[in-house]
Structure formats: C-alpha cells, structure tokens
C-alpha cells in the first residue's frame, strides 16, 4: 500500500473542501482542515537553519505550534508531543512539517496523510521539494462559477479582475507543472458531483488505493471542518450538482463577457461550453491584463528569490519520514 503524501490544489471555490472530505472518509487516508504551515515553513527555511541540529528542530516545532496564523490548533494534535517527536525525528524541513500531518493521521487511525489548500497550486515547487514522492490532485471547476462564488466570499476582498486571474493562473500553473501521470492528476468538479463513485474510483486508481463507499458520503466527516468557516456549510449536506452552472444568474452581463473573453480557450479545453456572450469591452480586458501582468511580475521575482534560496539552504529540505522518502534522499537502507 502507498504512503505517498497527497496534496489537493485548485483555484479557490473549486470544490477542494468537498474533495478533502471525500478522501478523509477513506479508511486509510487523513486530510485535515486547512492550515498555513507548509508553504510558510518552506519560505522561512533559511531562518530555521540546519535542521539536522535537534535544537533547531525544536525552534521550528515551536514556531509551528506557537502562532494562530499557522492554524495548528485546528488539528487537535498535542503540542508538546509534536515538539518532542520533531526533536527526536529526522533532521530535515519536510520531516518536521510532514510530522504534523502524520500525527493527524495517527489520531484518526490512518496510515496515509495529505493536505489541501487551494493556493498550493502556486507553490507546487515547495510541495515537491519537501515531499518529492507526493501525488498532487488538481480539481478544476468552471471558471465562471469560481468567479461567481469568489465574489460572495467574506474573505475575498479583491475585485472581479483578481477573481478571473485566480482561475486563469491556476489552470496555467497546472499546465506548466511538468509532473508525470503518476504524480499529477486533474479532475473536474462537475464530474465529481454528477458521478461521485465513478470519479472517485478513477482517483483511487491514481492514488494506488482501493475505492471505499464511505467516500461518497463526505458529510459524515464534515465535523472536521472548523465551525467558524461558514462558507463550507454546503459540504455538510449530500453531494449535489445544484451549484453547477449558477454563474448564469450570478454574473452581470459585462462580467460574463469578461470571463468568456479571457477564459475562453481554457474553458473549452476542459469541456466547458461558452454561452456566446458578446466580447468584453476593451477597458475591462485592459484592467484584467494589468492585474495579470502585476502577478506575473510577482511570480518572476519570487522565482529569482527561490533560485538563490536553494543555494543557501543550511540543511536538507526533503522529508525522510518513510522508506520511499529516505530512498529519494539517498538515505534508504
């Protein structure tokens, strides 16, 4: 049986929480509610120093458990036990980070763990660096529905141009990830909600797991989602297709034109039909292009910084928690 980590990525509002619960319902797989540990730890790795030093591991473990921004408290893991196990464990960044999720799996009696957070789509380099044996699942939803939903989220403070760009860049990051079919898998939200058993069987085949009927009833494990995240309320009911295609009544005509003008090729490439809305006005397209260009500059700058950081790492980054990971790190038996 596989013990490769599983990561769910996407544009926000694509059904990642639904998929998280479906996988968490599997008797062998534990996927916790969202945290802010993994990417932040990777970006701060030079600050933690050489984690082959036990005291450095202690300092990092204390950082993981010490702030509300990491959301460690949502996982129900004993803080002191985690710190002591991190100190006693392997000396690498991925090992300390991975122990968080390994312990979450242990408290649910499950040998395999994963994590989900939509922005991971922009940080797949970090996932692969820390967990080179990981499997990444990209769930894709009609971009018009994603934009419609983002507009209504209390935590989304940006404008529609940002929302459109979120979806476009998620598609583009997935296309450029360069991972092979054993490591990267795409699925559509609409297919998952219409035929959950069929789509989950396909997903399990990719993951190397046996399909289990409990996966079709994600609401039975929805109590793992913190109650204050009210925007996930729909996951507490039955799997439904009722939210598919609601963009038709939730987008203004000019917003629909913008979506289809900008997203058109990407939408049709994934099997979504266009409505035939008129082409967006030039001023709207120009504002989107300005937004997209801003983020491309940010990502280029980050890529340069990361290139330098990789040469300045004080110690190992890749996890050494499993035999497969140790072999990839050159430490296998």
ABEGO torsion letter per residue (X at the ends): XBABBBBBBEBBGAGAAAAAAAAAABAABBBBBBBAAAAAAAAAAAAAEBAABAAAAAAAAAAAAABAAAGAAAAGBBAAAAAAAAAABBBBAAAAAAAAAAAAAAAAGBABBBBBBAAAAAAAAAAAAABAABBBBBBBBBAAAAAAAAAABAABABBAAAAAAAAAAAAAAAAAAGBBAAABBBBBAAAAAABAAAAAAAAAAAAGBBBBAAAABAAAAAAABBAABAAAAAAABBBBAAABGAAAAABBAAAAAAAAAAAAAAAAAAGBBBAGBBBBBAAAAAAAAAAAAAAAAAAAAAAAAAAAAAAABABBABBAABAAAAAAAGABX
